[in-house]
Amino acid sequence: MLTEMHVENFALMENVRLNFHAGLTVFTGETGTGKSMLIDALGILLGGRASTEFIRHGLEKARIEGIFEDLPSNVMERLEEAGYPAEDGQLLLYREINANGKNACRVQGRTVPLSLYKSLCQGLVDIHGQMEHQSLFQSETHRGLLDAFGGEDHLQLVKQVNESAHQYRDLLNQEKELLLSERDRVKREEMLRFQIEEIATINPLPGEEEELQADKKRLGNREKILNLTSQLYANLYQSPQGQSAYDLLGGSLKIIQDLARFDDQFQNMIESFESVYYAVEDLVECVRSYQDTLEFEPGRLDQIEERLIQLHRLRKYGFTVEEVLAAKDKMSLELQRITHLQEELEHLQKNKERVLTEFNGQAEKLSQKRAIVAKKMEMGLHEELSGLGLEKSRFEVHFSPVKEPHTGGAEEIEFYFTANPGEPPKPLVKVASGGEMSRLMLALKSLLAKIESVGTFVFDEVDSGVGGRTIQKVGEKLAKIAQTKQVFCITHSAPVAAFADEHFGIIKEIKGERTRTLVNCLNEPERIDELARMLGGSAEISHQHAEMLWNAQKR
């Protein structure tokens, strides 16, 4: 249950600190004082959407903190598995909303992602908002309520059915993709074979195009290469005038050797000149070898041009040979898949039949259990509604079979209801008034409270549309639920508020140019004054009536 809550700079709540206990706790106040803000704050504390609009005007951030104790076993296990054990049986939650959009979530003082935060908060509180009884008009919610009443084992079977349904739908979609028209399949197969054969016939090799371009450049300039290499060779070694570099260096080396006989200073030059001389000799040998390889094969340039054209045709598959070969591998896999389409299709259809058989078996078992649960729900709700002044009402669960497997099982579920004897039950949207819907929702929650592990129930104006003697029964029902659950209730009804174990009054205070909401735990005289205000009428009579309500509930 929720034992402490701290709300700071949230809407009109500047700094609200609240301590809670077991039993029934009510919140009352004039319209517009901010009662629903508490529900909004609790929703955000439990992982709801946090908007910057909730931040108090002119400030940078809002924060909400809560402490839960006496946690349900499934919540304790989930915290333990996630690595956030409840120390001393307590769970500390923290949400911070920042104007810059960088919100924070903390569990046990440690920052966590919102997705994990929300999952860890599941099962702590059941909030029944003002719009929830409108959801009862939507038949889509009825199946979930019935399944919830079935308990954990029932919900586990629902999960298995849903998993089989998802698996069946996935296989069905795969089958549709495979069942291309035969004409399209053949056309695609022919195209793939042509493309793969084209690449295989040309058979490009990595680096081949670069080598061919280099050969093409060399062959295209063969006359210039011949002339230049001849001139280079002559300059280095065979000049017609006998003035080649090799001859000149050789003569110079002889001169230095002669000079060294007369002056030792030239001795050091001999080694350097010899190095240059032999280097030129090596260079001459390189040029001679290059000239020997200059055999320009006739027609080779045309062959290169033709090969480059072939390689260029493959550019539609990729700009490099590696990309072309990767495209070929990809097309080969697709061709293999298309070639084995029938085999794959048969395998898929067998899987689909297997999953369908599993689904049908699970769905049939679920339908049988739902029929049993529906009878229990009908009987339980009759008892609960009788305690809310609807003794003659009838509630029925109707099943409508569906043809195709889908999540939820083999049937649609819709609640039928009538509050009037002699009138047949009809869909809720056609028969139930606002007050009847409030009582029906309260009856459902009361019924679910007996089996749910959730420790805290929140009712926001569940008594809306209910008056007269029935409002007393609503208070009794809330008090009965509060015997086993912690119950919070926002109410405008004094008879309901009189049943509370704790009563918080909510008021707006204007100080200077700022407005703030205050939440105060009321003592006995204050509670009687608040009940009198809620009753309205003359002050004296309302106060007397309030004292009577108070004394009646305390007996």
C-alpha positions in Angstrom: 0.0 0.0 0.0 1.0 3.7 -0.4 2.2 5.0 2.9 3.8 8.4 2.0 3.5 10.8 -0.9 5.4 14.0 -1.5 4.3 16.4 -4.4 6.3 19.5 -5.1 5.6 22.3 -7.6 3.1 20.1 -9.4 0.3 22.3 -10.9 -1.1 24.2 -8.0 0.5 21.9 -5.4 3.5 23.8 -4.1 4.6 21.4 -1.4 2.2 18.7 -0.3 3.4 15.9 2.0 0.9 13.1 2.9 1.0 10.0 5.1 -1.5 7.3 4.4 -2.7 4.2 6.2 -4.8 1.1 5.4 -8.6 1.4 5.1 -10.7 3.9 3.3 -9.3 7.4 2.7 -11.4 10.1 1.1 -10.5 13.4 -0.5 -13.1 16.2 -0.6 -13.2 19.8 -1.5 -14.9 22.5 -3.6 -15.0 22.0 -7.3 -11.7 23.3 -8.8 -9.6 23.0 -5.7 -7.4 20.3 -7.3 -8.7 16.9 -6.2 -8.1 15.3 -9.5 -4.5 16.7 -9.4 -3.7 14.1 -6.8 -4.9 11.4 -9.1 -2.8 12.9 -11.9 0.3 13.0 -9.6 -0.2 9.4 -8.5 -0.6 8.3 -12.1 2.7 9.9 -13.0 4.4 8.4 -10.0 3.3 5.0 -11.3 4.9 5.7 -14.7 2.2 7.7 -16.5 3.0 10.3 -19.2 4.7 13.3 -17.6 4.1 16.6 -19.4 5.8 19.9 -18.7 2.3 21.4 -18.4 2.2 19.9 -14.9 5.1 22.1 -13.7 4.0 25.0 -11.5 4.0 28.2 -13.5 7.4 30.0 -13.5 9.4 27.1 -12.1 11.8 24.7 -13.8 10.8 21.3 -12.4 8.2 19.3 -10.5 8.8 16.2 -8.5 6.6 13.4 -7.0 7.9 10.8 -4.5 6.1 7.9 -3.0 6.8 5.0 -0.5 5.0 1.7 -0.8 4.9 -1.0 1.9 3.3 -4.4 2.3 4.0 -5.1 -1.3 2.2 -7.9 -3.3 4.4 -11.0 -3.7 4.5 -10.7 -7.5 5.8 -7.1 -7.2 8.5 -8.2 -4.6 9.6 -10.9 -7.0 9.8 -8.5 -10.0 11.9 -6.0 -8.0 14.2 -8.8 -6.8 14.7 -10.1 -10.4 15.4 -6.6 -11.7 18.0 -5.9 -9.0 16.0 -3.4 -7.0 14.9 -5.4 -3.9 12.5 -3.9 -1.4 14.7 -3.2 1.5 12.8 -3.4 4.8 9.7 -4.2 2.7 9.7 -0.7 1.2 9.6 0.5 -2.4 10.8 4.1 -3.0 9.6 5.7 -6.3 10.6 9.1 -7.7 9.5 11.1 -10.8 11.0 14.4 -11.8 9.6 16.6 -14.6 11.9 19.2 -16.0 11.0 22.1 -18.2 13.9 21.2 -20.5 12.3 17.8 -21.2 15.0 15.8 -19.3 12.8 13.9 -16.9 14.1 11.5 -14.3 12.8 8.2 -12.9 14.3 6.6 -9.8 13.5 3.3 -8.1 15.1 2.7 -4.6 17.1 5.9 -5.2 18.7 4.6 -8.5 18.0 6.2 -11.9 16.2 3.8 -14.4 14.7 4.1 -17.9 11.0 4.9 -18.0 10.2 1.6 -19.6 11.8 -0.3 -16.7 10.2 2.1 -14.2 6.7 1.4 -15.6 7.2 -2.3 -15.5 8.3 -2.3 -11.9 5.2 -0.2 -10.9 2.7 -2.6 -12.4 0.4 -4.2 -9.9 0.8 -1.6 -7.2 -2.3 0.5 -7.7 -5.6 0.1 -9.6 -6.9 3.6 -10.6 -10.5 4.0 -11.5 -10.7 7.4 -13.2 -13.8 9.4 -14.0 -13.7 8.2 -17.6 -13.3 4.6 -16.8 -17.0 3.8 -16.6 -17.3 5.2 -20.1 -14.9 2.4 -21.1 -17.5 -0.1 -20.0 -19.6 1.0 -23.0 -16.8 -0.4 -25.2 -17.1 -4.1 -25.6 -13.4 -4.4 -26.3 -12.8 -3.9 -22.5 -15.2 -6.6 -21.4 -13.0 -9.5 -22.4 -10.1 -8.1 -20.3 -12.3 -7.7 -17.3 -13.7 -11.2 -17.6 -10.1 -12.6 -17.9 -8.9 -10.6 -15.0 -11.7 -12.1 -12.9 -10.4 -15.5 -13.9 -7.2 -15.1 -12.0 -3.5 -15.7 -12.7 -3.8 -19.2 -14.2 -6.6 -18.0 -16.5 -4.5 -15.1 -17.6 -1.5 -17.4 -18.3 -3.8 -19.4 -20.7 -4.9 -16.1 -22.4 -1.2 -15.3 -22.9 -0.6 -18.7 -24.5 -3.6 -18.2 -26.8 -2.4 -14.7 -27.8 1.1 -16.0 -28.5 -0.3 -18.8 -30.8 -2.5 -16.2 -32.5 0.4 -13.9 -33.2 2.5 -16.8 -34.5 -0.4 -17.9 -36.8 -0.8 -14.4 -38.2 3.0 -14.1 -38.8 2.9 -17.5 -40.7 -0.2 -16.3 -42.6 1.6 -13.1 -43.8 4.7 -15.1 -44.8 2.5 -17.4 -46.8 0.9 -14.5 -48.6 4.4 -13.2 -49.5 5.4 -16.6 -50.9 2.2 -17.0 -52.9 3.2 -14.7 -55.6 1.5 -15.3 -58.9 3.2 -18.0 -61.0 3.7 -15.5 -63.8 5.5 -13.0 -61.6 7.6 -15.8 -60.0 8.7 -17.1 -63.4 9.5 -13.6 -64.7 11.6 -12.9 -61.6 13.4 -16.3 -61.9 14.2 -15.6 -65.6 15.5 -12.2 -64.8 17.7 -13.5 -62.0 19.1 -16.2 -64.1 20.0 -13.8 -66.9 21.7 -11.3 -64.5 23.7 -14.1 -62.7 24.7 -15.6 -66.1 25.8 -12.1 -67.4 28.1 -11.6 -64.4 29.4 -15.1 -64.5 30.1 -14.9 -68.3 32.1 -11.7 -68.0 33.7 -13.1 -64.8 35.2 -9.8 -63.4 38.3 -10.1 -61.2 39.2 -7.8 -58.3 41.7 -5.2 -59.6 41.3 -6.2 -63.2 39.9 -3.0 -64.4 42.7 -0.9 -62.9 45.3 -3.2 -64.6 43.5 -2.9 -67.9 43.4 0.9 -67.7 47.1 1.0 -67.0 47.8 -1.3 -70.0 45.5 0.8 -72.2 47.4 4.0 -71.2 50.7 2.3 -72.0 49.6 0.9 -75.3 48.0 4.1 -76.4 51.3 5.9 -75.9 53.6 3.2 -77.3 55.3 5.5 -79.9 56.1 8.1 -77.3 57.4 5.4 -74.9 59.7 4.0 -77.6 61.1 7.4 -78.5 61.6 8.5 -75.0 63.2 5.3 -73.8 65.6 5.3 -76.8 66.6 8.9 -76.0 67.0 8.0 -72.3 69.2 5.0 -73.2 71.3 7.1 -75.5 71.8 9.9 -73.0 72.8 7.4 -70.4 74.9 5.0 -72.4 75.0 5.2 -76.2 75.2 8.8 -77.4 76.2 9.0 -81.1 78.6 11.8 -80.2 80.2 9.7 -77.5 79.0 12.1 -74.8 76.7 9.7 -72.8 76.4 10.1 -69.0 78.0 6.8 -68.5 81.1 7.7 -70.6 81.4 11.2 -69.0 81.2 9.7 -65.5 83.7 7.0 -66.5 86.2 9.7 -67.8 85.6 11.8 -64.8 86.3 8.9 -62.4 89.6 8.2 -64.3 90.6 11.9 -63.9 89.9 11.8 -60.1 91.9 8.6 -59.8 94.8 10.3 -61.5 94.5 13.4 -59.3 94.5 11.2 -56.2 98.0 10.1 -57.1 99.1 13.8 -56.7 96.8 15.0 -53.9 95.3 12.8 -51.2 92.3 15.1 -50.9 90.9 13.6 -54.1 91.1 10.1 -52.5 87.8 10.8 -50.6 86.1 11.7 -53.9 86.8 8.4 -55.6 84.3 6.4 -53.5 81.5 9.0 -54.1 82.2 9.0 -57.9 82.3 5.3 -58.0 78.9 5.1 -56.3 77.4 7.5 -58.8 79.1 5.7 -61.7 77.8 2.2 -60.7 74.3 3.7 -60.0 74.2 5.0 -63.6 75.4 1.6 -64.8 72.4 0.0 -62.9 70.1 2.5 -64.3 71.3 1.8 -67.8 70.6 -1.9 -67.2 67.1 -1.1 -66.0 66.3 0.9 -69.2 67.8 -1.9 -71.4 65.6 -4.5 -69.7 62.5 -2.3 -70.1 63.3 -1.9 -73.8 63.6 -5.6 -74.2 60.0 -6.0 -72.8 58.5 -3.5 -75.1 56.8 -6.0 -77.3 53.5 -4.5 -78.3 51.2 -7.3 -79.3 49.1 -6.4 -82.4 45.4 -6.1 -81.6 46.0 -6.0 -77.8 44.7 -2.5 -77.4 41.4 -3.5 -79.1 41.2 -6.5 -76.7 41.6 -4.2 -73.7 38.9 -1.8 -75.0 36.5 -4.7 -75.5 37.2 -6.0 -72.0 36.7 -2.6 -70.5 33.3 -2.3 -72.3 32.3 -5.7 -70.9 33.2 -4.7 -67.3 31.5 -1.3 -67.7 28.2 -3.2 -68.5 28.3 -4.6 -65.0 28.2 -1.1 -63.5 24.4 -1.5 -63.2 25.1 -4.1 -60.4 27.8 -2.0 -58.6 30.6 0.5 -59.1 33.3 -1.9 -58.0 34.0 -5.6 -58.8 33.5 -6.4 -55.1 30.0 -4.8 -55.2 29.2 -6.6 -58.5 30.2 -10.0 -57.0 28.2 -9.2 -53.8 25.1 -8.5 -55.9 25.6 -11.8 -57.7 25.7 -13.7 -54.4 22.5 -11.9 -53.3 20.7 -12.7 -56.5 21.9 -16.3 -56.2 20.3 -16.6 -52.8 17.1 -15.1 -54.0 17.1 -17.4 -57.0 17.6 -20.4 -54.7 14.7 -19.2 -52.5 12.4 -18.8 -55.6 13.6 -22.2 -56.9 12.7 -23.8 -53.6 9.6 -21.8 -53.2 7.3 -24.8 -53.3 9.3 -26.7 -50.8 9.4 -23.7 -48.5 5.7 -23.1 -49.0 4.9 -26.6 -48.0 7.0 -26.4 -44.9 5.4 -23.1 -43.9 1.9 -24.5 -44.5 2.7 -27.5 -42.2 3.8 -25.0 -39.5 0.7 -23.0 -40.0 -1.5 -26.1 -39.6 0.5 -27.1 -36.5 0.1 -23.6 -34.9 -3.6 -23.5 -35.9 -4.1 -26.9 -34.2 -2.3 -25.5 -31.1 -4.4 -22.4 -31.1 -7.7 -24.2 -31.5 -6.9 -26.5 -28.7 -5.8 -23.6 -26.4 -8.7 -21.4 -27.5 -11.2 -24.2 -26.8 -9.8 -24.7 -23.4 -9.9 -21.0 -22.8 -13.5 -20.8 -24.0 -14.5 -23.5 -21.6 -12.8 -21.7 -18.7 -14.4 -18.4 -19.7 -17.8 -20.0 -19.6 -17.2 -21.0 -16.0 -15.7 -17.7 -15.1 -18.6 -15.9 -16.7 -21.1 -17.7 -14.6 -19.1 -16.9 -11.4 -18.9 -13.3 -12.5 -22.7 -13.1 -13.2 -23.4 -14.6 -9.8 -20.9 -12.5 -8.0 -22.1 -9.3 -9.6 -25.7 -10.1 -8.8 -24.6 -10.2 -5.1 -22.6 -7.1 -5.4 -25.3 -5.1 -7.2 -27.9 -6.3 -4.7 -25.8 -4.6 -2.1 -25.9 -1.4 -4.1 -29.7 -1.2 -4.5 -30.0 -3.1 -7.8 -31.5 -6.3 -6.4 -33.7 -6.8 -9.5 -30.9 -6.1 -12.0 -29.6 -8.8 -14.3 -26.0 -9.0 -15.7 -25.0 -11.5 -18.4 -21.8 -12.3 -20.3 -22.5 -12.9 -24.0 -20.1 -14.8 -26.3 -19.9 -14.3 -30.0 -17.7 -16.8 -31.9 -15.1 -15.5 -34.4 -14.0 -17.3 -37.5 -10.3 -16.5 -37.8 -7.8 -17.0 -35.1 -6.9 -13.7 -33.4 -5.6 -12.4 -30.1 -8.2 -12.9 -27.4 -9.3 -16.3 -28.3 -12.2 -17.8 -30.3 -14.9 -15.4 -29.2 -15.8 -11.8 -28.7 -17.2 -11.0 -25.2 -19.8 -8.3 -24.4 -21.6 -7.5 -21.1 -25.4 -7.2 -21.2 -27.4 -5.6 -18.4 -30.8 -4.5 -17.3 -31.8 -2.8 -14.1 -35.5 -3.2 -14.7 -37.5 -6.4 -14.0 -39.3 -7.8 -17.1 -36.8 -6.1 -19.5 -34.3 -8.4 -21.2 -30.6 -7.6 -20.8 -29.1 -5.5 -23.6 -25.6 -4.2 -24.4 -24.5 -1.7 -21.7 -24.4 1.2 -24.1 -28.1 0.8 -24.7 -29.5 0.4 -21.2 -27.4 1.7 -18.4 -27.8 5.2 -16.9 -24.9 7.2 -15.4 -25.7 6.2 -11.9 -26.2 2.5 -12.9 -22.8 2.5 -14.6 -21.1 3.9 -11.5 -22.6 1.2 -9.4 -21.8 -1.5 -12.0 -18.2 -0.4 -12.1 -18.0 -0.3 -8.3 -19.5 -3.8 -8.2 -16.9 -5.0 -10.8 -14.0 -3.5 -8.8 -15.4 -4.9 -5.6 -15.6 -8.4 -7.2 -12.0 -8.1 -8.7 -10.7 -6.8 -5.4 -11.3 -10.3 -3.9 -8.9 -12.0 -6.4 -6.5 -9.2 -7.4 -3.1 -8.9 -5.7 -3.1 -5.1 -6.2 -3.0 -3.6 -2.7 -4.4 -0.1 -3.5 -7.6 0.9 -5.2 -8.3 4.5 -6.3 -11.8 5.7 -7.1 -12.3 9.1 -8.6 -15.9 10.2 -8.1 -17.3 6.6 -8.4 -20.5 7.9 -6.8 -21.2 10.2 -9.8 -24.8 10.1 -10.7 -25.8 8.2 -7.6 -28.1 9.7 -4.9 -30.7 9.0 -2.3 -30.5 5.8 -0.3 -28.2 4.2 -2.9 -25.4 6.6 -2.0 -25.3 5.0 1.5 -24.8 1.6 -0.1 -21.9 2.9 -2.2 -20.2 4.1 1.0 -20.8 0.7 2.5 -19.4 -1.1 -0.5 -16.2 1.1 -0.5 -15.8 0.5 3.2 -16.2 -3.3 2.6 -13.5 -3.2 -0.1 -11.3 -1.2 2.3 -11.4 -4.1 4.8 -8.9 -6.0 2.6 -7.5 -3.2 0.4 -6.2 0.3 0.8 -8.9 2.5 -0.9 -8.6 6.1 -1.9 -11.8 7.9 -3.0 -12.4 11.4 -4.3 -16.1 12.2 -3.6 -18.6 15.0 -3.4 -20.9 12.8 -1.3 -21.1 13.4 2.4 -22.6 9.9 3.1 -19.7 8.3 1.4 -17.1 10.5 3.1 -18.6 9.6 6.5 -17.5 6.0 6.0 -13.8 7.0 5.7 -11.1 6.0 8.1 -9.1 9.1 7.1 -10.5 12.3 5.6 -8.3 14.8 3.7 -9.7 18.2 2.8 -8.5 20.0 -0.3 -8.6 23.8 -0.5 -7.2 26.6 -2.6 -5.2 29.3 -0.9 -4.4 32.7 -2.5 -1.3 34.3 -1.1 -0.2 37.5 -2.7 -0.5 36.9 -6.5 0.0 33.1 -6.3 -2.5 30.3 -5.8 -1.7 27.0 -4.2 -3.6 23.9 -3.3 -3.4 22.6 0.3 -4.2 19.0 1.4 -4.9 18.6 5.1 -5.8 15.6 7.2 -9.0 16.5 9.1 -9.6 15.8 12.7 -13.1 15.0 14.0 -14.5 18.5 14.3 -13.0 19.5 11.0 -14.5 16.3 9.4 -18.0 17.2 10.7 -17.6 20.8 9.4 -16.6 19.4 6.0 -19.5 16.9 5.9 -21.8 19.9 6.7 -20.4 21.9 3.8 -20.9 18.9 1.5 -24.5 18.5 2.6 -25.3 22.2 1.8 -28.5 23.9 3.0 -28.7 26.0 6.1 -25.6 25.9 8.3 -27.4 24.7 11.4 -29.4 21.9 9.8 -26.4 20.8 7.7 -24.2 20.6 10.8 -26.8 18.6 12.7 -27.1 16.2 9.7 -23.3 15.9 9.5 -23.1 15.0 13.2 -25.8 12.4 12.7 -23.9 10.9 9.7 -20.7 10.9 11.7 -22.2 9.3 14.8 -24.1 6.7 12.6 -20.9 5.5 10.9 -18.9 5.4 14.2 -21.3 3.1 15.9 
